[in-house]
Amino acid sequence: MARLPNNARLWKERAEIDYIGPFVKGWAAFNAWFREEAGSRRDRTGIEYVKTHANPVRSEIIPLLRPRENGPDGRPRRDTEDAQELKLLIADLHRFLENYQIEVAREDDVLERITFTSVAIRQRVQLPQFTVSRAITFTVNRQNGQWISTVTNRGGQVTATITQEDYDEADLIVHPQYVGLSQTMQGHLRGLYQVCCPRPMSNLLVGTERPIVAGDFEFRCTSEELFFGLVEVIYALRNSLLHGELQPDERAFRAYEPAYRIVMRFLSCVR
């Protein structure tokens, strides 16, 4: 009689005591909906549609994520029951993700932790990008697999060219040609370089926005950014599960209960 591998045995033992199955079914329904709405079979196109186009999920969820408003007495008004419930689910999801490291493989096969403290909420910009200050042009581009940052003076003469094999801000700022620029020029080039980051990450719990209180946590981002992050985190959990990075550990499975309930809340917006 064939023996089950250890991972397979662990999955079998947990098959009926976790939210993995309900999450997969809920995601399948959500996936089918946004593919139809976006008119594309590409998941990324559908995810961006949910985040940035007018649709019932975006329209109904974002208002539930707003910071509390003050009443006439100056005290914060209570959230609606729907807003409280969703924010508590987000708090649970954040807590579970911080207590146990769940990872997902990026397109380049590098493992990335799933967390609200480092989440890519926006797509990369199209290259090349440039900015002009006092007739000096700063350009960042990617050609032939290399990152090329240039500074061109008002006469069209290139005064600095910085070539890198990979996007690396730490490497940029110690490059001799960068060091040779004035502080003002360094600031312009570095700012443009950051805009061009191929995977811009955001910490949704750090910032200057009014706090969005979710359980014991405060998210210092806009309600739209929290919605973006929520969609991306749920999608990453789906990818970790279906692509094989998820470890069959009870601590990992805990994250899938609030994830499942959030997906079902998304689906409740679609009538």
C-alpha positions as CSV (number, residue, x, y, z in Angstrom):
1,M,0.0,0.0,0.0
2,A,1.4,3.4,-1.1
3,R,2.2,5.8,1.7
4,L,1.3,9.5,1.6
5,P,4.1,12.0,1.6
6,N,4.3,14.0,4.8
7,N,2.9,17.2,3.2
8,A,0.0,15.2,1.7
9,R,-0.8,13.6,5.1
10,L,-0.8,16.9,6.8
11,W,-3.2,18.3,4.2
12,K,-5.5,15.3,4.5
13,E,-5.6,15.7,8.3
14,R,-6.7,19.3,8.0
15,A,-9.1,18.9,5.0
16,E,-12.3,19.4,6.9
17,I,-11.2,21.7,9.7
18,D,-10.1,24.9,7.9
19,Y,-11.4,27.6,5.5
20,I,-9.2,26.6,2.6
21,G,-12.1,25.0,0.7
22,P,-14.6,27.8,1.2
23,F,-12.0,30.4,0.4
24,V,-11.2,28.6,-2.9
25,K,-14.9,28.4,-3.9
26,G,-15.5,32.0,-2.9
27,W,-12.5,33.2,-4.9
28,A,-13.7,31.2,-7.9
29,A,-16.9,33.1,-7.9
30,F,-15.2,36.4,-7.4
31,N,-12.7,35.5,-10.1
32,A,-15.5,34.6,-12.6
33,W,-17.2,37.9,-11.9
34,F,-14.3,40.2,-12.4
35,R,-13.1,38.4,-15.5
36,E,-16.5,38.9,-17.0
37,E,-16.6,42.6,-15.9
38,A,-13.1,43.4,-17.1
39,G,-13.6,41.5,-20.4
40,S,-10.3,39.7,-19.9
41,R,-9.1,36.2,-18.8
42,R,-5.9,37.7,-17.3
43,D,-6.2,37.8,-13.5
44,R,-4.0,40.9,-13.2
45,T,-6.2,42.8,-15.6
46,G,-9.3,41.8,-13.6
47,I,-7.6,42.8,-10.3
48,E,-6.7,46.2,-11.6
49,Y,-10.3,46.6,-12.9
50,V,-11.7,45.9,-9.4
51,K,-9.3,48.4,-7.9
52,T,-9.5,51.3,-10.3
53,H,-12.6,51.1,-12.4
54,A,-16.2,51.9,-11.4
55,N,-17.8,48.7,-10.2
56,P,-20.1,47.6,-7.3
57,V,-17.3,46.1,-5.1
58,R,-15.2,49.3,-5.2
59,S,-18.2,51.5,-4.8
60,E,-19.6,49.7,-1.7
61,I,-16.4,48.7,0.1
62,I,-14.4,51.9,0.0
63,P,-16.9,53.9,2.0
64,L,-16.8,51.2,4.7
65,L,-13.0,51.8,5.1
66,R,-13.2,55.5,5.8
67,P,-11.8,57.0,9.1
68,R,-14.4,57.8,11.7
69,E,-16.0,61.2,11.4
70,N,-16.6,63.5,14.4
71,G,-20.2,64.2,15.5
72,P,-21.5,67.7,16.5
73,D,-20.1,67.1,20.0
74,G,-16.6,66.6,18.6
75,R,-16.4,62.9,19.4
76,P,-15.9,60.2,16.8
77,R,-19.1,58.7,15.5
78,R,-19.5,55.0,15.6
79,D,-19.0,53.1,12.4
80,T,-21.9,51.4,10.8
81,E,-22.3,47.7,11.6
82,D,-21.1,46.8,8.1
83,A,-18.0,49.0,8.5
84,Q,-17.2,47.6,12.0
85,E,-17.5,44.0,10.8
86,L,-15.3,44.6,7.7
87,K,-12.6,46.4,9.7
88,L,-12.5,43.7,12.3
89,L,-12.0,41.1,9.6
90,I,-9.1,43.2,8.3
91,A,-7.7,43.4,11.8
92,D,-7.9,39.6,12.2
93,L,-6.3,39.1,8.8
94,H,-3.5,41.5,9.6
95,R,-2.8,39.9,13.0
96,F,-2.6,36.4,11.5
97,L,-0.3,37.6,8.7
98,E,2.0,39.2,11.2
99,N,2.0,36.1,13.5
100,Y,2.9,33.7,10.8
101,Q,4.9,34.4,7.6
102,I,3.0,33.4,4.5
103,E,4.9,33.8,1.3
104,V,4.1,34.0,-2.4
105,A,6.4,33.8,-5.4
106,R,6.7,36.8,-7.6
107,E,7.0,36.6,-11.4
108,D,10.8,36.4,-11.0
109,D,10.4,33.5,-8.5
110,V,11.6,35.6,-5.6
111,L,9.5,34.8,-2.4
112,E,7.7,37.8,-0.9
113,R,5.9,37.9,2.4
114,I,2.2,38.7,2.3
115,T,1.6,41.6,4.6
116,F,-0.2,45.0,4.8
117,T,3.2,46.5,5.9
118,S,4.7,45.9,2.5
119,V,2.2,45.5,-0.3
120,A,2.3,46.6,-3.9
121,I,-0.9,48.7,-4.3
122,R,0.0,50.4,-7.6
123,Q,1.2,49.2,-10.9
124,R,4.7,50.1,-12.2
125,V,4.9,53.1,-14.4
126,Q,5.7,53.0,-18.1
127,L,9.3,53.8,-19.0
128,P,11.0,56.0,-19.9
129,Q,10.1,58.6,-17.3
130,F,11.5,62.1,-17.2
131,T,11.2,65.4,-15.4
132,V,12.6,68.9,-16.1
133,S,13.9,71.4,-13.6
134,R,15.6,74.7,-14.6
135,A,16.0,73.4,-18.1
136,I,17.9,70.3,-16.9
137,T,16.2,67.0,-17.9
138,F,16.4,63.9,-15.7
139,T,15.5,60.6,-17.4
140,V,15.1,57.0,-16.1
141,N,14.8,54.2,-18.7
142,R,15.3,50.5,-19.0
143,Q,16.9,49.3,-22.2
144,N,18.5,46.0,-23.2
145,G,17.9,44.7,-19.7
146,Q,19.8,47.6,-18.0
147,W,18.5,50.6,-16.0
148,I,19.9,53.9,-17.4
149,S,19.6,57.2,-15.5
150,T,20.7,60.3,-17.3
151,V,21.0,64.0,-16.6
152,T,21.0,66.4,-19.6
153,N,21.7,70.1,-19.5
154,R,19.9,72.8,-21.3
155,G,22.2,72.6,-24.3
156,G,21.3,68.9,-24.8
157,Q,24.6,67.6,-23.4
158,V,24.5,64.5,-21.2
159,T,26.3,65.4,-18.0
160,A,25.7,62.1,-16.2
161,T,24.8,58.6,-17.3
162,I,24.3,55.9,-14.6
163,T,23.9,52.3,-15.9
164,Q,22.8,49.5,-13.6
165,E,22.1,45.8,-14.2
166,D,19.2,45.9,-11.7
167,Y,17.0,48.5,-10.1
168,D,18.9,49.3,-6.9
169,E,18.4,52.7,-5.2
170,A,21.3,52.0,-2.7
171,D,23.6,51.4,-5.6
172,L,22.4,54.5,-7.4
173,I,23.2,56.9,-4.6
174,V,26.9,55.7,-4.3
175,H,27.5,55.8,-8.0
176,P,30.4,58.3,-8.7
177,Q,28.3,60.2,-11.3
178,Y,25.4,60.6,-8.9
179,V,27.7,61.7,-6.1
180,G,29.1,64.3,-8.5
181,L,25.7,66.0,-8.9
182,S,24.6,68.9,-6.8
183,Q,22.2,68.0,-3.9
184,T,19.3,69.6,-5.8
185,M,20.0,67.5,-8.9
186,Q,20.5,64.4,-6.8
187,G,17.1,65.0,-5.2
188,H,15.4,65.3,-8.6
189,L,17.0,62.2,-10.0
190,R,16.5,60.1,-6.9
191,G,12.8,61.2,-6.7
192,L,12.3,60.2,-10.4
193,Y,14.1,56.9,-9.8
194,Q,11.8,56.0,-6.9
195,V,8.8,56.7,-9.1
196,C,10.2,54.2,-11.6
197,C,10.5,51.4,-9.0
198,P,9.4,48.2,-10.8
199,R,7.6,47.0,-7.7
200,P,6.6,50.0,-5.5
201,M,5.8,48.8,-2.0
202,S,3.7,50.6,0.6
203,N,3.3,50.2,4.4
204,L,-0.4,50.9,5.0
205,L,0.1,51.3,8.7
206,V,2.6,54.1,8.4
207,G,1.8,57.6,7.0
208,T,0.2,60.9,7.7
209,E,-3.4,60.2,6.8
210,R,-6.1,60.2,9.4
211,P,-6.2,56.8,11.1
212,I,-8.5,54.1,9.9
213,V,-9.1,52.2,13.1
214,A,-9.5,48.4,12.6
215,G,-9.6,46.6,15.9
216,D,-6.4,47.2,17.7
217,F,-4.7,48.6,14.6
218,E,-4.5,51.9,12.9
219,F,-4.0,52.1,9.1
220,R,-2.4,55.4,8.1
221,C,-3.5,55.4,4.5
222,T,-6.5,56.5,2.5
223,S,-9.5,54.3,2.3
224,E,-8.8,53.8,-1.4
225,E,-5.3,52.6,-0.6
226,L,-6.5,50.3,2.1
227,F,-9.0,48.8,-0.5
228,F,-6.2,48.4,-3.0
229,G,-4.1,46.7,-0.3
230,L,-6.9,44.4,0.8
231,V,-7.5,43.2,-2.8
232,E,-3.8,42.6,-3.3
233,V,-3.4,40.7,0.0
234,I,-6.4,38.5,-0.8
235,Y,-5.1,37.8,-4.3
236,A,-1.6,37.0,-2.9
237,L,-3.2,34.5,-0.5
238,R,-5.0,32.9,-3.4
239,N,-1.7,32.6,-5.3
240,S,0.2,31.2,-2.3
241,L,-2.4,28.5,-1.9
242,L,-2.8,27.5,-5.5
243,H,0.9,27.9,-6.6
244,G,2.2,25.7,-3.8
245,E,4.0,28.1,-1.5
246,L,1.5,27.8,1.4
247,Q,2.8,25.5,4.2
248,P,0.2,23.1,5.7
249,D,0.3,24.8,9.1
250,E,-2.6,25.6,11.4
251,R,-1.2,29.1,11.9
252,A,-1.2,29.7,8.2
253,F,-4.7,28.4,7.8
254,R,-6.1,30.9,10.3
255,A,-5.6,33.7,7.8
256,Y,-8.0,32.1,5.4
257,E,-11.0,32.5,7.6
258,P,-11.1,36.3,7.5
259,A,-9.9,36.1,3.9
260,Y,-12.8,33.9,3.0
261,R,-15.3,36.2,4.8
262,I,-13.8,39.3,3.1
263,V,-14.2,37.6,-0.3
264,M,-17.8,36.8,0.5
265,R,-18.3,40.4,1.5
266,F,-17.0,41.4,-1.9
267,L,-19.4,39.1,-3.6
268,S,-22.4,40.5,-1.6
269,C,-21.8,43.7,-3.4
270,V,-22.6,42.0,-6.8
271,R,-26.3,41.7,-7.3
